[in-house]
Amino acid sequence: MSSMNKIDLAQWVIEHTKKSGADQAAVSISKIREVEIEFRDKKLENLKESTQNSLSLDIYVQNRYSNHRTNDLRKESLVKLIDEAVAGTKYLTKDEFRSLPNAKYYPKEVDIELKIRDLTYENITATQRKDMAEAIEQSAMTQSDQIISTTSGYSDVYNEMVQVHSNGFSGKIESTVFAAGAEVTVRDGESGRPEDWYWASMRYHSDMPAADLLGKEAARRALRKIGQKKIESGKYTMLVENRSGYRLFSTLYTPMRARSLQQKNSFLENMLNKKIASEKLTLIDDPFVEKGLGSRIFDDDGLAMKKRVMIEKGILRDYYIDNYYGRKLGMEPNSGSTSNIVFEYGEKSMNELMQDMNNGILITGFIGGNSNSTTGDFSFGIVGQLIQNGKIVQPINEMNISGNAKEFWNSLVAVGNDPYPYSSWRIPCMMFEDVNFSGV
């Protein structure tokens, strides 16, 4: 089914939904094709290909709301679904804040080119996919005789989606995502079997790293954990690797959302235009990054996306406000979710920042833990490397960091120049002073 046919079907669904008694309706129709290949210990273990068509229908009847999904797109089936769904919605409890967004918040232009679809997708063969997954594993396995297990994989996804609202919005998205990498387990004497991974995700197949690099990096990361142990508790300078920073950023993102604000679960309530972090932290939500994994013209509510400064030199400038909770809060909606998170980057690489550390810890991963968006308190398990006089001296694990986000983000002293390229959250490495670590 072409995009135009999907839009025609969506408009027909809306018309029938309104005829059945709904005041408003929103429809999205998508087609997703996904291919996954996995090798484990030199054997092809998983090969999966699927194509799925689906329809999602939001129904509003006198401020009553319901959502319905189906994979059966035949009109005769949809008629029965719609009629029963509208009838059932009428029995739900009224919620005065349930309605589609005001049409003024919809984008005026929906055909902006963001380069999120690789036009060569259809030319990629099954052999190419298999060869890449196999080559990644082969590269990882040959790095050391201490490697005892490897799992490599390749996947790609093509997504075609149209979204239509009864009050005037219509938009479409076509996108691709390619991912590949490996997980490696190594032998560490009698003390355990450390493991690590390295994966990459990109919009364009040609931008993916070479299979050899992916395999070698996964193996390197696992091998450097050999001999890991706890060290003494205390306050250390902390350098967080770019790919691990998302766990820390979540301590700010969740409290910045309208749902947390409305439900009084945010320590950032009433903090707009106030200092919440070090001046080293400037954070921009940019939906228009070419080839960005979070790039988009509109969000799930149909709201027009805009480039926004969320935190400026430590000052909170904006929240993530979706349509529903924005109505409850009496605030203008601007999207309740992130697009591409872009930082104001520093001038030094992670290795250069490491050289400035006399006694610190490089965090290479977080394990478990929790954070409280109401109070800001957090505690995370960590793995990493002990740094002394600018050099790595010991792998560490089974330690925790703890603190409160209100104070923690003010201890940020440096931001790296190395945004993580394989995520919509393009977080760089970050250095913090006097972080509490608990160990032995």
N, C-alpha and C positions, 0 to 999 in steps of 0.2 A: 504494500500500500504506500503510495507516494505521500509527500507532505501535504500536498493540496487535497488529496483524498482524505487524509486524516483530519484536516481542518473542516472539510465538508461534513464528515461524520460527527465531529465534535459539535458543530453548529446544529446538526440535526438532533443530537442528544440533548442539547440545551433547550431547543424548541419543544421537544417532547416533554422534558422535565417541567418546563413552565406550564405546558398544557395540562400536566397532571396535577398542578396545584402549587408548584414551588414559586417563590418570589424571585429567587436568584439561583444561579448554578455556575459551577466552574468545572471544566473538563480538561484532563490531560490524557493524551494517547501516546504511547511510546512503543518503540521497537528496539530491543536490545539484543545484539549478537555478541556472544562471549566464547572465546576459545582459551582453554587451559591445558598446559602440558607440564608434566612433572617427572623428573628422573630422580631415582633414589638408589644410591650404591650401584651405579652403572646399569640400572634397569629402568625401562620406561614403566612407571608405576601408575600414571594417571593421564588419560587423554579424554578431554571433554569438550564438546561443542554444543551450544544451545542458542536458539533464537526464540525470543519471547515477545509476544504482543500483549499489551495490557492497557486497560482504561481505568482511570480514577475519576470519580464523580463526587463533587461537593454539592450538597443540597441545603438550601436555606428556605425555611418555611416560617414566616412570622417570627423571626429571631430564634428559631429552632434549627439545629445544625446536625448533619450526619455526613459521613464519608463512606463510599462504597467502591469496591474494586472488582474487576473481572478480567479474565483472559479470553472470554467469548465475545467477539466483536460483531457477531451477526445481529442485524437489526431486530429480528424476531425475538432473540434472547434478551437484547437490551430493553425492549419494550416492557417485558415482564419485570426485569430488574428495576427499571425506573419507576414503574407504577407501584410496585411493592415498597420501594425505598421511600418514595414521597409519602405514601400512606403511613408508613412506620414513623417517619420523621415528625409527623404531626402530633404524635403522642409524647415526644420528648419535652423536657423542661425548657421553658423560655430562657434565653440569655440575651439581654438587650445589646450585648457587644458583638453578637454573631451576625456578620454581614460581610459582603465583599468589600475590598478597599474602595475608597472614593476614586473615581476614574482619573482624577487629576494627578494621582500618584503613579499612573502607568507610564511607560516610556513612550516618548513621541516617535522615536525611531528604533526599530527592532532588527535592522539589517546591518548593524555595524560588524565589520570583519575583525574577528579576534584570533583567527587562525587556530581554532581548537579542533578542527577536523583535518586529518591527514588524507589527502585525496589519493594517495597511493595505497590506502588500506586494502582495497579489493585486489591488488596485485600481489599481496603477500601470500606465499604458498604454505601448505602444510609442512613441506620439507624444510623450508626456512625456519619455521617455528620450532620444529623438532630439533634441527641442527643447533639452534641457539641454546636451547635448554640443555642439550647434551654437551655442548662445548663449555658451558658455564661449569657444569659438574666436573668435567674432565680437568679443567683448569684448577678448580679448587682441590681436587683429590691429589694432584701431583705436587702440592706445595710442601708436604711434610709427611714423614712416616708416622707421626703422632696423630694424624687425622684418622678417626675410626668410623665416621659416617658423614655423608653429604646428601643433601637434597637440593635440587635446583629446579627452577620453574620458569615458565614463560606464559604470559597471558596477554590478550588484547581484547578490547571492548569497543564496539561501535554502538552509539546511542542516537536514535532519531526520535525527537519528541515535539509534539505541538501542545499548546496550552491556550484555551479559549474561555473567556468569562462572559457571562450574560450582559454585563454592563459595559462592554466595548473593548475589552482587551483580547488581542490575538498575537501569539508569538510562537516561534519555533527554534529548536536547537538541534544541531547535528554535531557530534563530537566523537573523538577517538581517544583512547588511553592505551598505552603499551607499558607493560611491566615485566621485569625479569630480574633474577637474582638467585642467591643460594643461602642455605643454612648449613653450618659446619659444626660438627662435634669433635672434640679432641681428647686425647688421653692425658690425664694429669696424675700419674702415679696411682696411689691408692686413695687420693683425696677427692676425686670426682671426675666429672666429664663436662668441662666448660663448653659452652656453645655460643655462637654468635651468627650474625646474618649481614648480608649486604644486598639491598634491592634498589632498583631504580624505576621510576615511573615518569613517562613523558607523553606529550600529546602526539609527537611525530616519531615514526619508526626510525628515521634517519638520525634523530637526536639521541637515541639510546646509546649508552656506553658499550664498548666492545665486550663480548662474552668473556674474554681472557681477563679483563680488568675486574669484572663482577666476581668471577670465581676467586681470583687472587685476593681481592679485598675481603671477601667473606672469610677465607682461610686465615688471613693475617689477623683479623679481628678476634677470631676464636683462639688462635695460637698465643696471642699476647695475654690471654687470661690464665695461662698455665702458671701455677704457683700463687694464685690469688689468695688473700687472707684478710682478716680484720686487722686494723691498726688501732692505736689508742684514740679514745674519745677526745674531743676538743674542738676549738675553733680553728678553721682552716680557710685559706683563700680557695675559692671554688671556681673552676673553669668548666663550663658545660658545653659539650660538643654540640654542633649545630643540629644534628639530626635528633638529639634528645631534648631540645629546648621546648618542644610542644607540651611536655608534661608541666613545665613551669608556667608557660603562658596560659594554660588552662585555669590557673589560680586567679587570673584576671578576666579571662574571657567569660567564664560562667557568671560571675557577678556583674558583668557588663550587659547581660541580656535582660530584656524587658520582663521575661517571666520571673527571673530572680528578684528584680526590683519590685514587681507588683505583689509577689508573695512574701515580701520582707525577708528574703533569703540572700541579701547582697550587702556586703560591707562597703560597697561603693555607692549606696543610696545617698543622694544629696551631695555627692562629691564632684559633680560637674564643674569644670573650670577650677578645680582645686588640685593641689599636688598629691599624687599617689605613688610616685616613683622617682628615682634619680633622674636628673636632667639628661642622662645618657640614653634614656628610653624615649624614642619617637617611633610611633607605630601607625602605619597607614593601611587602610583597607582599599585596595585598588582592583576593581573588577575588570579593568581594561588592559591588563598585561597580555601581550601577544603570546600565544601558546601556553598561557597560565592554566594550571590545573583547577583553579577556582574562578576563572574568567567567565563572565556572563553579562547579559544585557538586562535581565530581569530575574527575580528570585521566585520561590515557590508561591508567593502571594501575588505574583505579577508586578511587584513594585519595581520601578525604574532604579537601576543601580547607579551609584555615583561614587567617585573617588573621594574618600573621607579621611581626614586626620583624626584618629581615635585617641591617641595619646601624643602630646606635643611637649618634648623635653620634660617629661614627668608629669605634665598637667593633663588630667582627663578631659577630653574635649567632646566626646560623644558616646552614646550607648547603642546597642543593637536592638532596634525596636521593630518588632513584627506588627502585622495588622491587628490581630486580636488583642494582644496584651498592650499594644499602643493605645487602643480604644479604652481599655480599662484604666490606663494611666493618664489618659487625656494628653498623650504625646503624639507628635507627628511620626508616622511610620517611615522607616528608612531601610528596612531589612533586618530580620532577626537572626541572621547567620552571616558568617564570614565569607568573603570571596578570596582574594589573594592577600595574605598578610605580608606587608613589606615594611622593613625597618629602615631607620636611618643608620646606615652601616658605618663602621669605624675604618681605620686605616691599616690595622694590623691583622695578620692571619692568626689562626689558632696557635701555630708553632711559635710565632713571634710573641704572642701573649704569654705562652707557657714559659718562655725564657725570662720573663719578668717575675716568675713565681719562686720565692725562696722556700716556702713550705706550704704546699697546697695539694689539692686533689682535682684531677681531671675526671669529670663525670662522663662516662661513655654509655650509660643506660640507667633507667629507673626500673625498679621491680616492686610492684605492689604499692601500698600506701594509700593515703586519702587526703582530701582537702575539704575544708568547710567554707562554703561560699558566704555564709552568714557572718562568721567571725574572722575569716582569713587564716585560721590555723591550718597547718599542713604537716604531714610527715610522709616521707617517701623512702623506700629502700633504694640503694644505689649500688652500682658496680663502676669501677674506674681504675685509675692509676695514681699512685702517690708521686708527687713531683717535689723534688728538692734541688735547690740551686739551678732551676730551669731545666732539669732533666728527669725523665721517668726512671724511677728506681724500684717500683714494686706494684704489681697488680693487686687490687683490693676488691673485696665483696662483703656481703652480709653486714653492711653498715646502713645507717639511716641519717637523713638530714631532717631537721624539723625547724619550725619557726612560724611566723605570722606574715602573711603577704603584705600587710600594712607597713611593716618595717623592712621586710626582706627586699622588696623592689627598690627601696632607697639605698640598699647596699651594693647596687649595680655600679661598677666602676669602669667597665670597658665593654664595648660591643665590637665583635670582629667584622671582617670584610668578606665573610664566606657564607652567604645565605644558602640554606639547604635547597638544592635545585629540584628535588624529587617530591615535593609536597606543595600544596597551595599555601601553607604557612611557611614562608621563606625566612625562617629564623636563622640568625647567625650564631656563632659561638658567643658566650657571654661570661664575663668574669664578675664574681661577687666577693666582697670582703667579709671576714669574720662570720662564717656560716657554722652553725652547730652540727657537728657530726658525732654520732654515738657508735662506738665499736666495742673494744675490749675494755 
